[in-house]
Amino acid sequence: MKKIAILIASLGFAATALPVAASAAPYPQAQWQTVNQRQANLYNRIDQGIRSGALNRVEASRLKAEFRQIANLEAQYRRSRPGLTIAERRDLDRRFDRLSARIRIQKHDRQGGRY
């Protein structure tokens, strides 16, 4: 009888602890974002770099040009017959990742006016 009570208590504890552990993501920023959210985030990072002086004019214009190219490609993908497919979404994600890395590099290369 004592073994059954211990078993039930341990199962109850495991049932309550498992969802808490699963919901605690180690990296909260790693959550999935829509294409529009990702675009807004990247544009805001470029804009913030301009305002803070971390990006100079040439860097900012190149980053904005690349941003516009990706936005135009995304619009083209959405106009296509089935809409935005999974493969197209992956392609956009890869392009967004590369642009994000370029923004990070350009903001920290000490060529802006704030250094």
C-alpha positions as CSV (number, residue, x, y, z in Angstrom):
1,M,0.0,0.0,0.0
2,K,2.8,2.3,0.9
3,K,4.5,1.7,-2.5
4,I,1.4,2.6,-4.4
5,A,1.0,5.8,-2.5
6,I,4.6,6.7,-3.2
7,L,4.1,5.8,-6.9
8,I,1.0,8.0,-7.2
9,A,2.7,10.9,-5.4
10,S,5.8,10.7,-7.7
11,L,3.6,10.5,-10.8
12,G,1.7,13.6,-9.6
13,F,4.9,15.5,-9.0
14,A,6.3,14.5,-12.4
15,A,3.0,15.5,-14.1
16,T,3.2,19.0,-12.6
17,A,7.0,19.5,-13.0
18,L,7.2,18.4,-16.7
19,P,5.1,21.3,-18.2
20,V,7.0,23.9,-16.2
21,A,10.3,22.6,-17.4
22,A,9.1,22.4,-21.0
23,S,7.8,26.0,-21.0
24,A,11.0,27.5,-19.6
25,A,12.8,28.1,-22.9
26,P,16.5,28.7,-22.4
27,Y,16.6,31.4,-25.0
28,P,13.3,33.4,-25.1
29,Q,14.5,35.3,-28.2
30,A,14.6,32.1,-30.2
31,Q,10.8,32.0,-30.5
32,W,9.3,31.8,-34.0
33,Q,8.5,35.2,-35.6
34,T,6.4,36.0,-38.6
35,V,8.0,37.5,-41.7
36,N,6.5,40.9,-40.9
37,Q,7.8,40.8,-37.3
38,R,11.2,39.8,-38.5
39,Q,11.3,42.6,-41.1
40,A,10.2,45.2,-38.5
41,N,12.9,44.0,-36.1
42,L,15.6,44.2,-38.7
43,Y,14.5,47.7,-39.9
44,N,14.4,48.9,-36.3
45,R,17.9,47.6,-35.7
46,I,19.2,49.5,-38.8
47,D,17.3,52.6,-37.7
48,Q,18.7,52.4,-34.1
49,G,22.2,52.0,-35.5
50,I,21.8,55.2,-37.5
51,R,20.4,57.1,-34.5
52,S,23.1,55.9,-32.2
53,G,25.9,56.6,-34.7
54,A,27.0,53.0,-34.8
55,L,26.3,52.9,-38.6
56,N,27.6,55.5,-41.0
57,R,25.7,56.6,-44.1
58,V,27.3,54.2,-46.5
59,E,26.8,51.2,-44.2
60,A,23.2,52.2,-43.5
61,S,22.4,52.7,-47.2
62,R,23.8,49.3,-48.1
63,L,21.9,47.6,-45.3
64,K,18.7,49.3,-46.3
65,A,19.2,48.4,-49.9
66,E,19.6,44.7,-49.0
67,F,16.5,45.0,-46.7
68,R,14.5,46.4,-49.7
69,Q,15.7,43.5,-51.9
70,I,14.5,41.0,-49.4
71,A,11.2,42.8,-48.9
72,N,10.7,42.9,-52.7
73,L,11.5,39.1,-52.9
74,E,9.0,38.4,-50.1
75,A,6.3,40.4,-52.0
76,Q,7.1,38.4,-55.2
77,Y,6.8,35.1,-53.3
78,R,3.5,36.2,-51.8
79,R,2.1,37.1,-55.3
80,S,2.9,33.7,-56.7
81,R,0.1,31.2,-57.0
82,P,0.3,29.1,-53.9
83,G,1.4,32.1,-51.8
84,L,4.4,31.9,-49.4
85,T,5.5,28.2,-49.4
86,I,7.6,26.6,-46.7
87,A,10.7,26.5,-49.0
88,E,10.2,30.2,-49.7
89,R,9.9,30.9,-46.0
90,R,13.1,29.1,-45.4
91,D,14.8,31.1,-48.1
92,L,13.6,34.3,-46.5
93,D,14.8,33.1,-43.1
94,R,18.3,32.4,-44.5
95,R,18.4,35.9,-46.1
96,F,17.1,37.5,-42.9
97,D,19.8,35.7,-40.9
98,R,22.5,36.9,-43.2
99,L,21.2,40.5,-43.1
100,S,21.0,40.3,-39.3
101,A,24.6,39.1,-39.1
102,R,25.7,42.0,-41.4
103,I,23.8,44.5,-39.2
104,R,25.6,43.1,-36.1
105,I,29.0,43.3,-37.8
106,Q,28.5,46.8,-39.2
107,K,27.2,48.1,-35.9
108,H,30.2,46.9,-34.1
109,D,33.0,47.6,-36.6
110,R,33.9,50.9,-35.0
111,Q,33.4,52.9,-38.3
112,G,30.4,54.9,-37.1
113,G,30.5,58.3,-35.6
114,R,30.2,57.4,-32.0
115,Y,33.7,55.9,-31.6
